[in-house]
Amino acid sequence: MGNLSLIIALLVLMVIGYQLGMVRSRRVAAANRTLIMHSRPQHYGMMVALWSILPAFFVFLLWNWVSPGLINSMVAAQLPVDIAAQTDEATRVALRRIENLANNFGIVADAAPWELSSAEYMSALQKKSALLLTALMSAVVAFGLVMSIKKIAPPLRARHQIEFFMKVMLVICSTIAILTTIGIVLSMVGETLKFFSFVSPVDFFFGTTWNPRFSTVGVGEQGSFGLIPLLSGTLLVAIIALLVAIPLGLMVAIYLAEYAPARLRNTAKPIIEVLAGIPTIVYGFFALVTVGPFLRDLGGFIGLDIRATSALTAGVVMGMMIIPFISSLTDDILTQVPKTLRDGSLGLGATKSETIRRVVLPAALPGIVGAVLLAASRAIGETMIVVMAAGNSPALTANPFEAVSTVTVTIVNQLTGDNDFASPQSLVAFALGLTLFVITLLLNVVALVIVRKYREQYE
């Protein structure tokens, strides 16, 4: 059986074990009416399922980790003497070709006779390995199923075992998330330090010219890697997006939370949230084909020179994209404000609009600020819309009608093409990524501090 078939079989056996455990616990409870079962039937069922599946799953992981190396070693021992006497790299290449042939990914007509025989030998070893793994996992599942079913008795603390397992899984998942974040940061820091061995941090963070190409003036001179034009373009597009999204998002949220009937709210809110699920490439195409030409024609009508691909085009479309982030979160925050505050304000003679402006919004302000900063983080990190609609011109300008470039777009540009990965032209992408990471991290920290400091606690 293949790995996918084994995993599916384990899931099926897990369901069977769960059912058998529940049936067994009920029978034990019926046979011992004088004793009370410690846990509920579903706890015993889950215990049987876990004890029958987890050991087999660990065997599956260990086998797939060890067996490829053993098979390659056995195949390498059968290679011709002249091939085995070559360098380790040549041997690895030969084994890779043999593995492709064994898995039907190689071209048989171009293979040497010894490669075909080695591929047949490897294929036979892989089949034997799969059979042994299937037999071993079957034995482990059967043993775990029988032993766990026999253990079911009134004093057995099945619920404690399940809770301990869930706690361990939560700790493992949290640890993986933390280690993943640390790994990403360390990888960016390492490559960024390599970049700063080519370019001074002062020139990078305070430079006003972005031209990451080798200079033609002299040999060994580098291009210009000034961050300021990219940072100004990123902030310009993000500010325009927030100017579009904040008023619309807040108005939508206030209407849905305070004025809209329940039926309209339950219909309109999911429709608005669909905007957050549209792929950003679709937004970019919409900006390039529809919004950009419209703004260009509108500017020509009123006497303004607006480029079709500009910071304004990218910002407007990006603002449309982040409206659900603000409206949905703000709506949830407004609905959490206690009704007693509204009733007290209305009882004192305030109108509904005055109640919203002077009572509801101030009470929900920390959450609203957090939602806005979260939307700002999303706008700063957006790529595809800016790639297609901003013009990709890394110029230092505050004119929203001109083409600009952002940090995310430049990362894409520097990691594509035929540049040497160890060159500053490629390594600068990691420095830009680390800078963007720090900016978004600071925004999230600010949002967290504001929410915690000014959060209102209601009973």
JOJO-V457418 format. One record per residue. N is the residue number from 0. OMEGA is omega in radians with two decimals (999 if undefined). D_CENTER is the distance of its C-alpha to the mean C-alpha in Angstrom with 2 decimals. Layout:
# JOJO-V457418
n: [N | N]
omega: [OMEGA | OMEGA]
d_center: [D_CENTER | D_CENTER]
This chain:
# JOJO-V457418
n: [0 | 1 | 2 | 3 | 4 | 5 | 6 | 7 | 8 | 9 | 10 | 11 | 12 | 13 | 14 | 15 | 16 | 17 | 18 | 19 | 20 | 21 | 22 | 23 | 24 | 25 | 26 | 27 | 28 | 29 | 30 | 31 | 32 | 33 | 34 | 35 | 36 | 37 | 38 | 39 | 40 | 41 | 42 | 43 | 44 | 45 | 46 | 47 | 48 | 49 | 50 | 51 | 52 | 53 | 54 | 55 | 56 | 57 | 58 | 59 | 60 | 61 | 62 | 63 | 64 | 65 | 66 | 67 | 68 | 69 | 70 | 71 | 72 | 73 | 74 | 75 | 76 | 77 | 78 | 79 | 80 | 81 | 82 | 83 | 84 | 85 | 86 | 87 | 88 | 89 | 90 | 91 | 92 | 93 | 94 | 95 | 96 | 97 | 98 | 99 | 100 | 101 | 102 | 103 | 104 | 105 | 106 | 107 | 108 | 109 | 110 | 111 | 112 | 113 | 114 | 115 | 116 | 117 | 118 | 119 | 120 | 121 | 122 | 123 | 124 | 125 | 126 | 127 | 128 | 129 | 130 | 131 | 132 | 133 | 134 | 135 | 136 | 137 | 138 | 139 | 140 | 141 | 142 | 143 | 144 | 145 | 146 | 147 | 148 | 149 | 150 | 151 | 152 | 153 | 154 | 155 | 156 | 157 | 158 | 159 | 160 | 161 | 162 | 163 | 164 | 165 | 166 | 167 | 168 | 169 | 170 | 171 | 172 | 173 | 174 | 175 | 176 | 177 | 178 | 179 | 180 | 181 | 182 | 183 | 184 | 185 | 186 | 187 | 188 | 189 | 190 | 191 | 192 | 193 | 194 | 195 | 196 | 197 | 198 | 199 | 200 | 201 | 202 | 203 | 204 | 205 | 206 | 207 | 208 | 209 | 210 | 211 | 212 | 213 | 214 | 215 | 216 | 217 | 218 | 219 | 220 | 221 | 222 | 223 | 224 | 225 | 226 | 227 | 228 | 229 | 230 | 231 | 232 | 233 | 234 | 235 | 236 | 237 | 238 | 239 | 240 | 241 | 242 | 243 | 244 | 245 | 246 | 247 | 248 | 249 | 250 | 251 | 252 | 253 | 254 | 255 | 256 | 257 | 258 | 259 | 260 | 261 | 262 | 263 | 264 | 265 | 266 | 267 | 268 | 269 | 270 | 271 | 272 | 273 | 274 | 275 | 276 | 277 | 278 | 279 | 280 | 281 | 282 | 283 | 284 | 285 | 286 | 287 | 288 | 289 | 290 | 291 | 292 | 293 | 294 | 295 | 296 | 297 | 298 | 299 | 300 | 301 | 302 | 303 | 304 | 305 | 306 | 307 | 308 | 309 | 310 | 311 | 312 | 313 | 314 | 315 | 316 | 317 | 318 | 319 | 320 | 321 | 322 | 323 | 324 | 325 | 326 | 327 | 328 | 329 | 330 | 331 | 332 | 333 | 334 | 335 | 336 | 337 | 338 | 339 | 340 | 341 | 342 | 343 | 344 | 345 | 346 | 347 | 348 | 349 | 350 | 351 | 352 | 353 | 354 | 355 | 356 | 357 | 358 | 359 | 360 | 361 | 362 | 363 | 364 | 365 | 366 | 367 | 368 | 369 | 370 | 371 | 372 | 373 | 374 | 375 | 376 | 377 | 378 | 379 | 380 | 381 | 382 | 383 | 384 | 385 | 386 | 387 | 388 | 389 | 390 | 391 | 392 | 393 | 394 | 395 | 396 | 397 | 398 | 399 | 400 | 401 | 402 | 403 | 404 | 405 | 406 | 407 | 408 | 409 | 410 | 411 | 412 | 413 | 414 | 415 | 416 | 417 | 418 | 419 | 420 | 421 | 422 | 423 | 424 | 425 | 426 | 427 | 428 | 429 | 430 | 431 | 432 | 433 | 434 | 435 | 436 | 437 | 438 | 439 | 440 | 441 | 442 | 443 | 444 | 445 | 446 | 447 | 448 | 449 | 450 | 451 | 452 | 453 | 454 | 455 | 456 | 457 | 458]
omega: [3.08 | -3.11 | 3.14 | 3.12 | 3.12 | 3.13 | 3.10 | 3.11 | 3.09 | 3.12 | 3.11 | 3.12 | 3.08 | 3.10 | 3.13 | 3.11 | 3.10 | -3.14 | 3.13 | 3.11 | 3.11 | 3.14 | -3.14 | -3.13 | 3.12 | 3.11 | 3.10 | 3.12 | 3.13 | -3.13 | 3.14 | -3.09 | 3.13 | -3.14 | 3.13 | 3.09 | -3.10 | -3.03 | 3.13 | -3.09 | -3.13 | 3.08 | 3.10 | 3.10 | 3.11 | 3.10 | 3.13 | -3.13 | -3.10 | -3.11 | 3.11 | -3.04 | -3.03 | 3.09 | 3.12 | 3.13 | 3.08 | 3.06 | 3.11 | -3.14 | -3.12 | -3.11 | -3.13 | 3.08 | -3.04 | -2.97 | 3.13 | 3.11 | 3.12 | 3.14 | 3.11 | 3.11 | 3.14 | 3.11 | 3.14 | 3.12 | -3.14 | -3.12 | 3.06 | -3.05 | -3.11 | 3.10 | -3.12 | -3.12 | -3.13 | -3.11 | 3.14 | 3.13 | 3.11 | 3.10 | 3.11 | 3.10 | 3.13 | 3.12 | 3.11 | 3.09 | 3.11 | 3.12 | 3.09 | 3.10 | -3.14 | -3.14 | 3.10 | 3.08 | -3.10 | 3.12 | -3.06 | -3.07 | -3.12 | -3.06 | 3.07 | 3.14 | -3.14 | 3.08 | 3.12 | 3.13 | 3.10 | 3.10 | 3.08 | 3.11 | 3.12 | 3.12 | 3.10 | 3.11 | 3.12 | 3.10 | 3.09 | 3.11 | 3.13 | 3.12 | 3.12 | 3.12 | 3.13 | -3.14 | -3.13 | 3.12 | 3.10 | 3.13 | -3.14 | 3.12 | -3.13 | 3.13 | -3.14 | -3.14 | -3.12 | -3.09 | -3.13 | 3.09 | 3.14 | -3.10 | -3.07 | 3.13 | -3.12 | -3.12 | -3.06 | -3.09 | -3.10 | -3.12 | 3.12 | 3.12 | -3.14 | 3.13 | 3.09 | 3.11 | 3.14 | 3.11 | 3.11 | 3.13 | 3.11 | 3.11 | 3.13 | 3.14 | 3.11 | 3.13 | 3.11 | 3.13 | -3.13 | -3.13 | 3.09 | 3.11 | 3.13 | 3.12 | 3.11 | -3.12 | -3.12 | 3.11 | 3.11 | -3.14 | -3.14 | 3.14 | 3.10 | 3.10 | 3.06 | 3.13 | -3.13 | 2.99 | 3.08 | -3.03 | 3.14 | 3.07 | 3.12 | 3.12 | -3.13 | -3.03 | -3.07 | 3.11 | -3.10 | 3.14 | 3.09 | 3.12 | -2.98 | 3.09 | 3.08 | -3.13 | 3.10 | -3.11 | -3.10 | -3.13 | 3.08 | 3.11 | -3.09 | 3.04 | -3.12 | -3.08 | 3.13 | -3.09 | -2.99 | 3.12 | 3.13 | -3.14 | 3.12 | 3.08 | 3.10 | -3.13 | 3.14 | 3.13 | -3.13 | 3.13 | 3.10 | 3.13 | 3.13 | 3.08 | 3.07 | -2.96 | -3.05 | 3.13 | -3.12 | -3.12 | 3.13 | 3.14 | 3.10 | -3.12 | -3.14 | 3.14 | -3.11 | -3.08 | -2.98 | -3.01 | -2.98 | 3.00 | -3.07 | -3.12 | 3.12 | -3.14 | -3.13 | 3.11 | -3.03 | -3.06 | 3.08 | 3.13 | 3.12 | -3.12 | 3.06 | 3.12 | 3.14 | -3.12 | 3.11 | 3.12 | -3.08 | 3.09 | 3.08 | 3.06 | 3.12 | 3.10 | 3.09 | 3.12 | -3.08 | -3.01 | -2.99 | -3.00 | -3.13 | 3.08 | 3.13 | 3.13 | 3.09 | 3.13 | 3.11 | 3.10 | 3.08 | -3.13 | -3.10 | 3.05 | 3.10 | 3.12 | -3.12 | 3.10 | 3.12 | 3.04 | -3.04 | 3.08 | 3.13 | 3.14 | -3.14 | -3.12 | -3.14 | -3.12 | 3.09 | 3.06 | 3.07 | -3.09 | -3.06 | 3.06 | -3.14 | 3.13 | -3.12 | -3.06 | -3.08 | 3.13 | 3.13 | 3.10 | 3.10 | -3.14 | -3.13 | -3.13 | 3.11 | 3.08 | -3.05 | 3.12 | -3.14 | 3.09 | 3.10 | -3.12 | 3.12 | 3.13 | 3.12 | 3.12 | 3.10 | 3.06 | 3.13 | 3.07 | -3.12 | 3.14 | 3.09 | 3.10 | 3.14 | -3.06 | -2.98 | -3.11 | -3.00 | -3.10 | 3.07 | 3.13 | -3.10 | -3.02 | 3.13 | 3.11 | 3.12 | 3.10 | 3.09 | 3.11 | 3.13 | 3.14 | 3.06 | 3.08 | 3.09 | 3.09 | 3.12 | -3.12 | -3.12 | -3.10 | -3.11 | -3.06 | -2.92 | 3.14 | -3.11 | 3.11 | -3.02 | -2.96 | -3.05 | 3.10 | 3.07 | 3.10 | -3.07 | -3.14 | 3.12 | -3.09 | 3.05 | -3.14 | -3.12 | -3.13 | -3.12 | 3.09 | 3.12 | 3.01 | -3.10 | -3.12 | -3.09 | 3.12 | -3.13 | 3.07 | 3.11 | -3.11 | -3.06 | 3.14 | 3.05 | -3.12 | -3.05 | 3.10 | 3.03 | -3.07 | 3.13 | -3.13 | 3.11 | 3.12 | 3.09 | -3.11 | -3.14 | 3.11 | 3.13 | 3.06 | 3.09 | 3.12 | 3.11 | 3.08 | 3.11 | 3.10 | -3.14 | -3.14 | 3.14 | 3.09 | 3.12 | 3.10 | 3.13 | 3.11 | 3.10 | 3.11 | -3.14 | 3.14 | -3.14 | -3.11 | -3.11 | -3.07 | -3.03 | -3.12 | 3.09 | 3.10 | -3.14 | 3.09 | 999]
d_center: [32.05 | 28.77 | 25.67 | 24.16 | 27.55 | 27.74 | 24.44 | 25.62 | 28.99 | 27.55 | 25.82 | 29.14 | 31.10 | 28.91 | 29.88 | 33.48 | 33.55 | 32.31 | 35.12 | 37.69 | 36.85 | 37.32 | 40.58 | 41.84 | 41.18 | 43.10 | 45.96 | 46.16 | 46.18 | 48.95 | 50.97 | 50.78 | 51.61 | 53.02 | 49.70 | 46.51 | 43.24 | 40.90 | 37.72 | 36.99 | 37.01 | 33.24 | 32.83 | 35.24 | 33.58 | 30.15 | 31.92 | 33.60 | 30.45 | 28.61 | 31.66 | 32.25 | 28.75 | 27.17 | 29.93 | 29.74 | 25.97 | 26.53 | 29.34 | 27.09 | 24.57 | 27.51 | 29.38 | 26.62 | 26.15 | 29.91 | 31.41 | 30.12 | 31.71 | 34.90 | 35.19 | 34.77 | 37.39 | 39.78 | 39.38 | 39.85 | 43.04 | 44.41 | 43.85 | 47.00 | 48.48 | 48.02 | 44.30 | 43.73 | 45.66 | 43.25 | 40.52 | 37.44 | 35.31 | 37.73 | 37.63 | 33.83 | 34.07 | 36.80 | 34.87 | 31.86 | 34.30 | 35.90 | 32.61 | 31.87 | 35.38 | 35.09 | 31.95 | 33.69 | 31.51 | 34.35 | 37.45 | 40.43 | 43.02 | 41.86 | 41.76 | 44.61 | 46.54 | 45.31 | 41.68 | 42.40 | 44.15 | 41.38 | 38.80 | 40.98 | 41.25 | 37.48 | 36.98 | 39.61 | 37.98 | 34.59 | 36.36 | 38.21 | 35.07 | 33.44 | 36.65 | 36.92 | 33.34 | 33.99 | 37.29 | 35.98 | 33.09 | 35.62 | 37.96 | 35.38 | 34.21 | 37.87 | 38.82 | 35.99 | 36.74 | 40.45 | 40.24 | 37.80 | 39.92 | 43.06 | 41.62 | 41.29 | 43.95 | 44.49 | 43.84 | 40.54 | 37.71 | 35.03 | 33.12 | 32.86 | 31.52 | 28.79 | 27.84 | 27.86 | 25.62 | 23.07 | 23.30 | 22.78 | 19.68 | 18.21 | 19.19 | 17.70 | 14.24 | 14.52 | 15.87 | 13.16 | 10.54 | 13.26 | 14.25 | 10.91 | 10.99 | 14.67 | 14.38 | 12.30 | 14.87 | 17.77 | 17.03 | 16.98 | 20.03 | 21.92 | 21.61 | 22.36 | 25.50 | 26.56 | 26.28 | 28.38 | 30.99 | 31.59 | 31.17 | 32.27 | 29.72 | 32.34 | 32.46 | 28.68 | 28.10 | 31.40 | 32.13 | 32.74 | 32.69 | 29.83 | 31.31 | 29.48 | 32.15 | 34.89 | 38.00 | 41.06 | 43.42 | 43.44 | 42.10 | 39.22 | 38.39 | 34.79 | 33.48 | 32.50 | 29.04 | 29.44 | 26.31 | 28.20 | 28.22 | 24.49 | 23.94 | 26.59 | 25.11 | 21.66 | 23.45 | 25.81 | 23.29 | 21.31 | 24.68 | 25.81 | 22.68 | 23.23 | 26.94 | 26.19 | 23.57 | 25.10 | 28.54 | 27.45 | 24.68 | 27.13 | 29.96 | 28.06 | 26.93 | 30.50 | 32.06 | 29.94 | 30.35 | 33.99 | 35.81 | 34.33 | 35.80 | 33.68 | 33.75 | 32.67 | 29.86 | 28.52 | 28.64 | 27.53 | 24.47 | 22.51 | 23.72 | 22.50 | 19.02 | 18.90 | 18.62 | 15.05 | 14.23 | 16.12 | 14.39 | 14.89 | 17.10 | 19.40 | 19.74 | 20.55 | 23.14 | 24.56 | 24.97 | 26.59 | 28.93 | 29.81 | 29.03 | 30.01 | 33.38 | 34.06 | 33.66 | 35.75 | 38.48 | 38.38 | 38.79 | 41.69 | 43.28 | 43.32 | 44.09 | 40.76 | 39.34 | 35.69 | 33.82 | 31.83 | 28.91 | 28.74 | 26.80 | 28.25 | 26.96 | 23.37 | 23.60 | 25.19 | 22.69 | 19.73 | 21.65 | 21.91 | 18.18 | 17.56 | 20.64 | 18.90 | 16.84 | 20.26 | 22.44 | 20.57 | 19.95 | 23.47 | 24.98 | 23.67 | 25.00 | 28.33 | 28.92 | 28.59 | 31.54 | 34.56 | 37.05 | 39.85 | 39.01 | 39.39 | 42.56 | 44.05 | 43.52 | 44.97 | 47.82 | 48.77 | 49.25 | 46.06 | 44.87 | 41.51 | 40.22 | 41.61 | 39.95 | 36.55 | 37.12 | 38.79 | 37.44 | 34.19 | 32.31 | 33.44 | 32.42 | 28.90 | 28.61 | 26.31 | 23.70 | 24.18 | 23.79 | 20.50 | 19.29 | 20.66 | 19.04 | 15.58 | 16.46 | 17.78 | 14.58 | 12.96 | 16.12 | 16.28 | 12.96 | 13.74 | 14.86 | 16.25 | 18.63 | 20.07 | 20.42 | 22.54 | 24.28 | 24.89 | 27.24 | 25.70 | 28.67 | 28.05 | 31.10 | 31.77 | 32.70 | 32.54 | 33.67 | 31.03 | 33.05 | 32.44 | 29.70 | 27.21 | 24.25 | 21.19 | 19.25 | 16.24 | 18.82 | 20.73 | 17.91 | 17.68 | 21.47 | 22.00 | 19.81 | 21.57 | 25.20 | 27.56 | 27.41 | 27.92 | 24.72 | 26.87 | 28.29 | 27.55 | 26.57 | 23.41 | 22.96 | 22.93 | 19.40 | 18.29 | 20.57 | 19.19 | 15.56 | 16.87 | 18.88 | 16.11 | 14.12 | 17.41 | 18.08 | 14.98 | 15.51 | 19.10 | 18.43 | 16.42 | 19.25 | 21.84 | 20.47 | 20.48 | 23.97 | 25.31 | 24.19 | 25.63 | 28.78 | 29.80 | 28.45 | 31.30 | 31.95 | 33.74 | 35.58]
